[in-house]
Amino acid sequence: MAEKTRDEQRAELHKGIWNIAEDLRGSVDGWDFKQYVLGMLFYRHLSEALAKYIDDGEHAAGDPDFSFAALSDEDAEMDDETLSATIDEAGFYIEPSKLFCNVRAAAHEKKGRKEDANLNVILANIFKDIESSAVGHPSEQDFRGLFDDFDTSSKKLGNTVTQRNDKLLSLMDGIGGMDLGELGEARIDAFGDAYEFLMTMYASKAGKSGGEFFTPQEVSRLLMLIALDGRDRVNKVYDPTCGSGGILLQAAKILGNDGVTDGYFGQEINLTTYNLCRINMFLHGIDFNKFDIALGDTLTEPCERHWDEEPFQVIAANPPMSISWPGDTDSTLIDDPRFSPAGVLAPAKKKADLAFVMHSLSWLAPDGVCAMVVFPGILYRGGKEQQIRKYLVDGDFVDAVIQLPPNLFFGTSIATCILVMRKSKKDSNIAFIDASREFVKEGADNKLTEENIQQVLTWYRNREEVDHRVSLVANEEVGAADYRMSVSAWVEPEDTREKVDIKELNREIAAVTAEEAELRAKVDAIVAELVNDYE
């Protein structure tokens, strides 16, 4: 039998995931059920990753038949020093009996017996043990609360304990039956594919709430390619509103894990999404010591660890649009070094957008690039937002503004823009790029293809005038126009209406009129003849 292609394997994987989600969803809304599907997928990943780590060590030490999963907990017991060293390296520890494969097998053995009712309790305790194993080790922060959203006793899984346990075992069977291959690069790709397929599926069904934390992969890729600026190696990558981590992970996909030397940094305000982001990092093979995801409000409570790490060479983000923040109602914020250079604060009520811009610019390295999705209104509105734009333009920080097509994001049809900022620009112009027609239709939505992405990158990197697509405008000229930064203000749209030759049209009208007069004369003659005959 011919070996399956990667696309065939991916299609089969996606079909299997879809079937799991559909079969197990039941009374649980798909948007809520993602925590269970992803949590169980993560549990399997951790179990197999730890078993392989320990097995590899024993095999290298001369015991090729060693299998950690086959040991009893007593036989696997380590002294304190060895256990501590294992956790320092792997990040966590699970006893053999608590590995995914063994818990699943034991649950089937017990099914129908009295002790069968303990599966939900067993899983809950295992998840607590995984998290607590990291306490006191470098990985503690990365594992704390990872399974908080996996409530094994929730009535969403069933009204009775038996129903909940049946649902959990079915979920284990579905996840356990997925062919993810051997651990390594292929396994990382498979887990990553599974995660992203699930998130795309759920985000598309969740509408606006899905779009709040999940940026379509092709948009994430475009953002990261712009921010990487053609480099094949960078020190740190940062996303101030990282959601489930898709934008950060584009750096790993583009450069490989070794291409980001000092790690991935991000902050997320939503607890569930924060947990999803950390799970996403693990599922994509990013070690716990290679990422630092913080929980909290980036604008009012920026992570102190990240403050110590800034500046960042690469910043890419899709901040929440048109949300409220204390802003100009809190006079103390004007003293914050992130916001004070502009002299004003972004308005409080549903206009925090430029606060995210100022925060990102403040933490950007001198040789860095920031690419972020922005709401188009911040590019032309007056008042304090105009004053902030003045600071950005006069300071020569705005490198480009790129108009995206509508209907790219889940839950909104708004045609957003990408704002690109640098602290060390090549010239004192701003490149205004109209990429609004760079898309293909997928049902009711639009999507960027790789060809679309590369076209936008070419326009951005070349910084050359292109009729109806790219305009280079001096900072002074933008300032003279009240600092309006809408692409439509600077790129003349192409007139796609059908052009009409007026002279030819007049000749055609004259010919039709003459023909009409001739026909009318013939009709009149026929009528007159009929009248004479009748008389």
MOUR-V688261 format. One record per helix or strand of 2 or more residues. SS is the DSSP state (alpha for helix, beta for strand). FROM is the first residue (numbers start at 1). LEN is the number of residues. If there is no record, write none. Layout:
BEGIN
ss:SS from:FROM len:LEN
ss:SS from:FROM len:LEN
END
This chain:
BEGIN
ss:alpha from:6 len:20
ss:alpha from:30 len:31
ss:alpha from:68 len:3
ss:alpha from:73 len:4
ss:alpha from:80 len:11
ss:alpha from:96 len:3
ss:alpha from:100 len:11
ss:alpha from:114 len:20
ss:alpha from:140 len:4
ss:alpha from:155 len:3
ss:alpha from:161 len:16
ss:alpha from:185 len:22
ss:alpha from:208 len:4
ss:alpha from:217 len:12
ss:beta from:234 len:6
ss:alpha from:246 len:10
ss:alpha from:257 len:3
ss:beta from:260 len:9
ss:alpha from:271 len:13
ss:alpha from:288 len:3
ss:beta from:291 len:5
ss:alpha from:304 len:6
ss:beta from:312 len:6
ss:alpha from:327 len:3
ss:alpha from:331 len:5
ss:alpha from:340 len:3
ss:alpha from:353 len:10
ss:beta from:364 len:11
ss:alpha from:376 len:4
ss:alpha from:384 len:11
ss:beta from:398 len:6
ss:beta from:417 len:6
ss:beta from:429 len:6
ss:beta from:440 len:3
ss:beta from:445 len:3
ss:alpha from:450 len:13
ss:beta from:470 len:5
ss:alpha from:475 len:6
ss:alpha from:487 len:3
ss:alpha from:502 len:33
END
